[in-house]
Amino acid sequence: MISMDVKTSNIITMIAGVIFIGLGINNILHSSQWWRYVTFIIGIIIFAMGAYGYKTGRRF
């Protein structure tokens, strides 16, 4: 594992969150199962953790 500073790892976490949100939106548009919302919600949670960590300068 590459050692990263906290800021970089939080940016990567936010990018992962955005990807999950995008996948969630895609699932919502193209399917009708309840679990399509799970990806979207996970994405929001991941993004929020990254944004919080970036703001406070800490890893969650």
Backbone bond lengths (Angstrom), bond angles and torsions (degrees), N, CA, C in turn:
res aa  C-N    CA-C-N  psi(-1)  N-CA   C-N-CA  omega(-1)  CA-C   N-CA-C  phi
1 M - - - 1.475 - - 1.527 109.42 -
2 I 1.290 115.79 134.20 1.462 121.18 179.28 1.529 108.10 -76.49
3 S 1.309 117.48 132.13 1.461 119.67 176.90 1.526 109.00 -77.08
4 M 1.321 114.96 127.85 1.465 120.64 -178.01 1.513 108.93 -124.87
5 D 1.320 115.86 155.78 1.456 117.78 172.23 1.531 108.64 -76.81
6 V 1.307 114.61 167.49 1.468 121.24 -174.46 1.529 111.14 -62.15
7 K 1.320 116.40 -40.92 1.468 121.05 -178.27 1.529 111.00 -59.82
8 T 1.328 116.45 -46.98 1.468 121.22 -179.71 1.522 111.32 -62.46
9 S 1.329 117.13 -45.66 1.461 119.97 -178.92 1.529 111.52 -65.00
10 N 1.328 117.40 -34.51 1.460 120.19 176.57 1.528 111.93 -70.34
11 I 1.328 117.67 -35.53 1.469 120.91 175.37 1.523 109.37 -63.13
12 I 1.341 117.30 -43.82 1.466 121.75 178.20 1.534 110.03 -62.03
13 T 1.335 117.13 -40.39 1.463 121.38 176.97 1.523 110.71 -61.08
14 M 1.338 117.53 -43.13 1.471 121.15 178.91 1.523 111.23 -64.94
15 I 1.344 116.92 -39.72 1.468 120.48 177.75 1.529 109.97 -62.64
16 A 1.340 116.77 -43.62 1.468 121.10 177.24 1.529 110.34 -59.96
17 G 1.327 116.62 -41.21 1.460 121.37 177.31 1.518 112.09 -60.29
18 V 1.335 116.40 -43.90 1.471 121.39 179.02 1.530 110.38 -62.65
19 I 1.345 116.72 -41.02 1.470 121.14 178.45 1.532 110.05 -61.73
20 F 1.339 117.21 -45.59 1.460 120.86 178.16 1.525 111.95 -62.69
21 I 1.341 117.33 -40.75 1.469 121.25 177.42 1.528 109.69 -61.24
22 G 1.335 115.93 -43.65 1.465 120.80 177.61 1.514 112.06 -60.65
23 L 1.340 116.48 -44.98 1.464 120.51 177.11 1.520 110.99 -62.55
24 G 1.322 116.07 -39.79 1.465 121.05 178.55 1.517 111.99 -62.31
25 I 1.326 116.88 -44.92 1.475 121.50 178.02 1.525 109.62 -62.13
26 N 1.334 116.65 -43.85 1.463 121.54 177.96 1.529 110.55 -59.32
27 N 1.336 117.26 -43.90 1.469 121.59 178.51 1.526 111.52 -63.49
28 I 1.328 116.60 -42.33 1.469 121.11 -179.75 1.529 110.01 -62.12
29 L 1.331 116.56 -40.17 1.470 120.67 -178.77 1.528 112.87 -71.72
30 H 1.332 117.59 -30.02 1.464 120.48 -170.39 1.525 115.40 -112.79
31 S 1.332 119.02 4.10 1.467 118.87 179.19 1.513 110.72 -145.30
32 S 1.303 115.47 172.23 1.462 119.22 -175.58 1.531 112.85 -129.18
33 Q 1.343 117.40 16.84 1.462 120.40 177.85 1.534 110.60 -88.61
34 W 1.311 115.74 155.97 1.470 121.13 -178.86 1.522 111.88 -63.90
35 W 1.342 117.61 -33.67 1.467 120.85 -173.78 1.522 113.03 -69.57
36 R 1.340 117.78 -10.91 1.472 119.72 177.88 1.529 110.71 -59.79
37 Y 1.332 117.03 -29.15 1.474 121.07 -179.72 1.519 112.29 -75.09
38 V 1.349 117.12 -23.58 1.462 121.46 -176.70 1.533 110.86 -60.88
39 T 1.344 116.85 -46.83 1.472 120.92 179.68 1.521 110.68 -59.11
40 F 1.337 116.44 -43.26 1.458 122.70 -179.45 1.528 110.71 -61.84
41 I 1.341 116.61 -46.27 1.471 122.13 -179.39 1.527 110.59 -65.66
42 I 1.353 117.31 -42.97 1.465 121.25 177.21 1.530 109.85 -59.28
43 G 1.338 116.54 -42.15 1.463 121.10 178.37 1.513 112.52 -59.38
44 I 1.333 116.27 -43.45 1.468 120.85 178.48 1.525 110.26 -63.29
45 I 1.336 117.10 -42.98 1.464 121.59 179.64 1.535 110.69 -63.17
46 I 1.346 116.88 -47.33 1.471 121.34 179.59 1.532 110.23 -60.30
47 F 1.345 116.62 -45.94 1.459 120.79 -179.72 1.527 110.75 -62.36
48 A 1.333 116.72 -43.39 1.465 121.53 179.86 1.531 111.02 -61.91
49 M 1.342 117.37 -41.42 1.462 120.85 178.06 1.522 110.61 -63.06
50 G 1.338 116.95 -42.77 1.457 121.32 178.47 1.518 112.20 -64.33
51 A 1.328 115.90 -43.98 1.466 121.13 -179.52 1.526 110.75 -65.47
52 Y 1.335 116.99 -41.59 1.464 121.47 178.43 1.530 110.39 -63.49
53 G 1.330 116.15 -45.54 1.465 121.20 179.24 1.517 111.42 -62.63
54 Y 1.327 116.22 -39.58 1.466 121.54 -179.54 1.524 110.36 -65.63
55 K 1.332 115.88 -40.96 1.466 121.18 -179.16 1.517 112.38 -68.78
56 T 1.327 116.33 -43.22 1.467 120.36 -176.46 1.535 112.23 -87.00
57 G 1.347 116.08 -12.81 1.459 120.09 -179.44 1.518 113.07 75.21
58 R 1.339 116.33 20.73 1.459 121.01 -179.58 1.525 109.44 -124.99
59 R 1.328 114.29 159.72 1.448 120.78 171.54 1.527 106.86 -86.85
60 F 1.324 117.84 137.98 1.477 120.47 -177.68 1.517 112.07 -66.07
